[in-house]
Amino acid sequence: MSLGVRSATRRYVGLTALHWLPVGLSAPVTVLLASSRGLSPADVGVVFAVYSAVVLVLELPTGGLADAIGTRPVLVLSALLSTAGLLAVAAADDVVAFALAEGLRGVARALSSGPLEAWYVDAVRAADPEADVTPGLSRAGAADGAGLCLGAVVGGLLPLLTDDAGDGVLVLPVLAAAALALCSVVAVALLVVPVGAVRGSGPAALRAGVREVPAVVRETARMVGRDRLLRRLLAVSLLVGAVLSTLELVGPLHVAELTGSRTEGSAVFGVVMAVSFAAAGVGALLAPAVRRAARGSAAVGTAGLAVVGALAVAAVPLGGPVVLGCLFAVFYVTNAAAWPLWKQVMHGQVGEGRRATALSASSLALQVGALGGTLGLARLAEAAGTGAALQAAGAALVLVAVTSLGLRRGARAPAGAVVR
């Protein structure tokens, strides 16, 4: 069965929203649930370190697996493991149980980081080699933000619907998230139509595909090493990862300083992040307009967006909570608008059979950058204050702008667009 461009886009956008909705549902309560069951803040840190470590280790191998055996079985496995991980979170009652649950969720996250987008681009190119994938990537970015925002709102409100005073009230959003993740298994199985050469099925095909993974990863690594544009795109992912982790880590501390209360600061920052997720959804829809304003140049468009984002982040220390919320929203709009354009360049450089692995490499760079931001800029915040760390994040976005400008020369023009 072959899909048209519109059909592939609708499926991709819908599946993206369905994928991120459970993440948003569980996010407001996971830490609180662990705390209510006796985990200290340090214990919670260990639990989430397990998640991060699993994602870092498996990013490239899972991308290679998707390129070797096909995207649909990997996406189904990801949704099944996500369901299992959420159910394990609901049942966990000590550090080891929570760590195992987050380990399952980490495997699911690594499996899902590139295959769906890779399938979409391959499906569109199979239907129409001249089609432009940027509008679809843009709409999926909006669905990503909308799913997170809606999930976070519903996940925060669900506990209010019951009179249960125990930790059972916090389990409700997690169970709802698990139910949606299970729905995602069915949706992926029905909607993700195989594209390209048939790879076979059954245990023999799986074993053959697993044996191909190391070769796929090595070939992709060599491809990235030879391609200057791909190296620049990985550098962009690294820097943006550091900025995002800084905002998520230093932002709450800065708000607490502004309000003079950790409790009030937590509430205010929760609103800031909900607004930021919504802003990201809007920003992703702006990517095609930004490219038109930049006369078809993804390089110029993303560089301009990075500069605006840099000014917003660097100005955060200069205002109060309301100003901070507005500036965060500006950054999330610009960042979300830039990602479809960066990915447009990547898909112009990578062909079918290596696309999921290249996307996993980008996700890996993002995770490494986030780890560096957490370790490095957190220390800067401790030594010189949260304002210094936020301004350093703004400086990192200036580097993103400079790196993006380097995408002008040598990029292949994607179908329907011009890259300068």
C-alpha positions in Angstrom: 0.0 0.0 0.0 1.4 3.4 -1.0 0.4 6.7 0.6 0.0 10.2 -0.9 1.8 13.1 0.6 -1.2 14.4 2.4 -2.1 11.1 3.9 1.4 10.5 5.1 1.5 13.9 6.6 -1.8 13.4 8.5 -0.6 10.1 9.8 2.7 11.5 10.9 1.2 14.5 12.7 -1.4 12.4 14.4 1.1 9.8 15.6 3.4 12.5 16.8 0.7 14.0 19.0 -0.3 10.6 20.3 3.4 9.8 21.1 3.9 13.0 23.2 0.6 13.2 25.0 1.4 10.4 27.5 4.8 12.1 28.2 2.9 15.3 29.1 0.4 13.4 31.2 3.0 11.7 33.4 5.5 14.6 33.6 3.7 16.7 36.3 3.3 13.8 38.8 6.3 11.4 38.3 8.6 13.2 40.7 5.9 13.8 43.2 4.8 10.1 43.1 8.4 9.0 43.7 8.7 11.5 46.6 5.4 10.3 48.1 6.8 6.7 48.1 9.9 7.7 50.1 12.5 8.7 47.5 14.7 11.6 48.5 15.7 14.3 45.9 19.0 12.6 45.5 17.2 9.3 44.9 15.1 10.9 42.2 18.3 12.3 40.6 19.7 8.8 40.4 16.5 7.5 38.9 16.5 10.0 36.1 20.2 9.6 35.6 19.4 5.9 34.7 16.9 7.2 32.1 19.5 9.6 30.6 22.3 6.9 30.5 20.1 4.4 28.8 19.0 6.9 26.1 22.6 8.0 25.5 23.9 4.4 25.2 21.1 3.2 22.9 20.5 6.2 20.6 22.7 5.1 17.7 22.1 1.4 18.0 18.3 1.8 18.0 18.5 4.1 15.0 20.6 1.5 13.2 18.0 -1.1 14.2 15.2 0.9 12.6 17.2 1.3 9.4 18.0 -2.4 9.4 14.6 -4.0 10.1 12.2 -1.2 9.3 10.6 1.6 11.2 7.2 0.0 12.1 8.5 -2.9 14.3 10.8 -0.5 16.1 8.0 2.0 16.8 5.7 -0.8 18.0 8.4 -2.1 20.3 8.9 1.5 21.6 5.2 2.0 22.4 5.1 -1.4 24.1 8.1 -0.6 26.3 6.7 2.8 27.0 3.5 1.2 28.2 5.4 -1.2 30.4 7.6 1.5 31.8 4.6 3.7 32.8 2.9 0.7 34.4 6.2 0.0 36.3 6.3 3.6 37.5 2.7 3.3 38.8 3.7 0.1 40.8 7.2 1.2 41.9 7.8 1.7 45.6 11.6 2.0 46.0 14.7 3.4 44.2 15.5 0.1 42.3 11.9 -0.3 41.1 11.7 3.3 39.9 15.1 3.0 38.2 14.0 -0.1 36.4 10.9 1.7 35.3 12.8 4.7 34.0 15.2 2.3 32.3 12.3 0.8 30.3 11.2 4.3 29.4 14.7 5.2 28.4 14.8 2.2 26.0 11.4 3.3 24.6 12.7 6.9 24.1 15.8 5.8 22.3 13.8 3.5 20.0 11.4 6.3 19.1 13.8 9.2 18.5 14.1 8.9 14.8 12.0 6.2 13.1 8.7 8.0 12.8 10.2 11.0 11.1 12.4 8.8 8.9 9.3 6.9 7.8 7.4 10.1 7.1 10.2 11.5 4.9 10.7 8.2 3.1 6.9 7.9 2.5 6.7 11.5 1.1 9.7 11.0 -1.2 8.3 7.7 -2.4 4.9 9.4 -3.2 6.5 12.5 -4.8 10.3 12.9 -5.0 9.8 16.7 -5.6 7.6 17.2 -2.5 8.8 19.5 0.3 8.8 17.9 3.7 9.2 21.1 5.7 5.5 21.8 6.1 4.9 18.3 7.5 7.8 18.6 9.9 6.5 21.9 11.0 3.0 20.6 11.7 4.5 17.6 13.6 6.5 20.1 15.7 3.2 21.8 16.5 1.6 18.5 17.4 4.6 17.7 19.6 4.1 21.0 21.6 0.4 20.6 21.7 0.6 17.0 23.0 3.0 18.0 25.7 1.0 21.1 26.7 -2.4 19.3 26.7 -0.9 16.3 28.5 0.7 18.5 31.2 -2.5 20.4 31.8 -4.6 17.2 32.0 -2.0 15.4 34.1 -2.0 18.2 36.6 -5.8 18.4 36.8 -6.6 14.7 37.0 -5.6 14.3 40.6 -8.1 17.0 41.5 -10.9 14.8 40.3 -10.7 12.4 43.1 -11.0 12.7 46.9 -8.2 10.1 47.5 -5.7 11.6 49.9 -3.0 8.9 49.3 -0.5 8.5 46.5 -3.2 6.8 44.5 -4.3 10.2 43.3 -0.9 10.7 41.7 -1.1 7.3 39.9 -4.1 8.3 37.9 -2.3 10.4 35.3 0.4 7.7 34.9 -2.2 5.0 34.3 -4.0 7.3 31.8 -0.6 7.8 30.0 0.0 4.0 29.9 -3.5 3.5 28.3 -2.6 6.1 25.6 0.8 4.5 25.0 -1.0 1.2 24.4 -3.3 2.9 22.0 -0.2 4.1 20.2 0.8 0.5 19.6 -2.3 -0.1 17.7 -2.1 3.2 15.8 1.4 2.6 14.7 0.6 -1.0 13.5 -2.3 0.3 11.4 -0.9 3.6 10.1 2.8 3.2 9.5 2.9 1.5 6.1 6.3 0.0 5.2 8.2 2.1 2.6 10.9 0.8 0.3 12.3 -2.7 0.0 10.4 -5.4 1.9 12.8 -6.6 4.7 10.9 -9.7 5.5 9.3 -10.7 8.8 9.6 -13.1 11.7 12.5 -14.1 13.9 14.9 -14.8 11.0 14.4 -11.3 9.6 14.9 -9.8 13.1 18.1 -11.7 13.7 19.4 -10.6 10.2 18.5 -7.0 10.9 20.1 -7.0 14.3 23.3 -8.3 12.7 23.2 -5.4 10.3 23.0 -2.8 13.1 26.8 -2.3 13.7 27.5 -1.9 10.0 24.7 0.6 9.6 26.0 2.7 12.6 29.6 2.6 11.3 28.5 3.6 7.8 26.4 6.5 9.2 29.3 7.6 11.4 31.6 7.7 8.4 28.9 9.6 6.4 28.7 12.2 9.1 32.5 12.4 9.3 32.7 13.1 5.6 29.8 15.6 5.4 30.5 19.1 6.7 26.8 20.0 6.8 25.9 17.0 8.9 28.8 17.9 11.3 27.4 21.4 11.7 23.9 20.1 12.3 25.2 17.9 15.1 27.0 20.9 16.6 23.7 22.8 16.5 22.0 19.9 18.3 24.7 19.8 20.9 24.5 23.6 21.6 20.7 23.6 21.7 20.7 20.7 24.1 22.9 22.7 26.5 20.6 25.7 26.3 17.4 23.6 26.9 18.9 21.9 29.9 20.0 25.2 31.3 16.6 26.7 31.1 14.9 23.7 32.6 17.5 23.5 35.5 18.4 27.1 36.2 15.0 28.5 35.3 13.2 27.2 38.4 16.0 28.4 40.6 15.9 31.9 39.1 12.1 32.1 39.5 12.5 31.0 43.1 15.0 33.8 43.6 12.6 36.3 42.0 9.6 35.2 44.1 11.5 34.6 47.3 9.8 31.2 47.8 10.5 27.8 46.3 6.8 26.8 46.6 5.6 30.0 44.8 8.5 29.7 42.3 7.6 26.2 41.5 4.0 27.2 40.7 5.1 30.1 38.6 7.6 28.1 36.7 5.0 25.4 36.0 2.9 28.1 34.3 5.9 29.4 32.4 6.7 25.9 31.0 3.0 25.2 30.0 3.0 28.5 28.1 6.4 27.7 26.6 5.2 24.3 25.3 2.2 26.0 23.7 4.5 28.7 22.2 6.6 25.9 20.8 3.6 24.4 19.1 2.9 27.8 17.5 6.5 28.3 16.6 6.8 25.1 14.7 4.0 26.2 12.4 6.0 29.3 11.5 8.9 27.4 9.9 7.7 27.7 6.3 7.0 31.4 6.7 10.4 32.0 8.2 12.0 30.2 5.2 10.0 32.4 2.8 11.1 35.5 4.7 14.7 34.3 4.4 14.2 34.0 0.6 14.3 30.2 0.8 17.4 30.0 2.8 17.2 27.6 5.8 20.6 28.7 6.9 19.7 32.4 7.1 16.3 31.7 8.6 17.7 29.5 11.4 20.5 31.9 12.1 18.1 34.8 12.5 15.9 32.8 14.8 18.9 31.8 16.9 19.9 35.4 17.3 16.4 36.4 18.5 16.4 33.4 20.9 19.8 34.5 22.2 18.6 38.0 22.9 15.6 36.6 24.8 17.5 34.2 26.9 20.3 36.7 27.7 17.6 39.2 28.8 15.9 36.8 31.3 18.0 38.0 34.3 16.9 41.6 33.7 13.2 41.3 34.4 10.6 39.8 36.8 8.5 36.7 36.6 6.1 38.0 33.9 9.0 39.2 31.7 10.8 35.9 32.2 7.6 34.1 31.0 7.4 36.2 27.9 11.1 35.8 27.1 10.9 32.0 27.6 8.0 31.9 25.2 10.0 33.9 22.6 12.9 31.4 22.9 10.6 28.4 22.6 8.9 29.9 19.5 12.2 30.6 17.8 13.7 27.2 18.7 10.6 25.3 17.5 10.5 27.3 14.2 14.1 26.5 13.5 14.0 22.7 14.0 12.0 21.9 10.8 14.5 23.9 8.8 17.6 22.3 10.3 15.9 18.9 9.7 15.1 19.9 6.1 18.9 20.3 5.5 19.6 17.0 7.2 17.1 15.1 5.1 18.6 16.7 2.0 22.0 15.1 2.9 20.8 11.6 4.0 19.1 9.0 1.9 16.7 6.2 2.7 18.3 3.4 4.8 20.4 5.8 6.9 17.8 8.3 7.8 16.8 6.9 11.2 20.4 6.5 12.3 21.2 10.1 11.3 18.3 11.4 13.3 19.4 9.3 16.3 22.9 10.8 15.9 21.2 14.3 16.1 19.2 13.2 19.2 22.4 11.8 20.8 24.2 15.1 20.3 21.2 16.9 21.9 21.4 14.6 24.9 25.2 15.1 25.2 24.7 18.8 25.0 22.0 18.6 27.7 24.3 16.6 30.0 27.1 19.2 29.4 24.7 22.0 30.2 23.4 20.3 33.3 27.0 19.8 34.6 28.8 22.9 33.4 26.2 25.7 33.5 24.8 24.4 36.8 28.2 24.9 38.3 28.4 28.4 36.8 25.0 29.2 38.3 26.3 28.0 41.7 29.5 30.0 41.4 28.3 33.2 39.7 24.5 33.1 40.0 21.6 32.0 37.9 21.9 35.2 35.8 25.4 34.3 34.6 24.3 30.8 33.6 21.4 32.2 31.6 23.6 34.7 29.8 26.0 31.9 29.0 23.1 30.0 27.5 22.4 33.1 25.4 26.0 33.1 24.2 25.6 29.4 23.2 22.7 30.5 21.0 24.9 33.0 19.3 27.2 30.1 18.4 24.2 28.3 17.1 23.5 31.3 14.8 27.1 31.3 13.5 27.1 27.5 13.0 23.7 27.8 11.1 25.1 30.4 8.7 27.7 27.8 7.7 24.9 25.7 6.2 24.7 28.1 3.3 27.4 26.6 1.1 27.1 23.1 -0.2 23.7 22.1 1.1 21.5 20.2 -1.4 18.3 22.0 -2.1 15.4 19.9 -0.8 12.5 19.4 -3.1 10.4 22.5 -3.4 12.8 24.8 -1.6 16.1 26.5 -2.1 18.9 26.3 0.5 21.6 28.9 0.2 
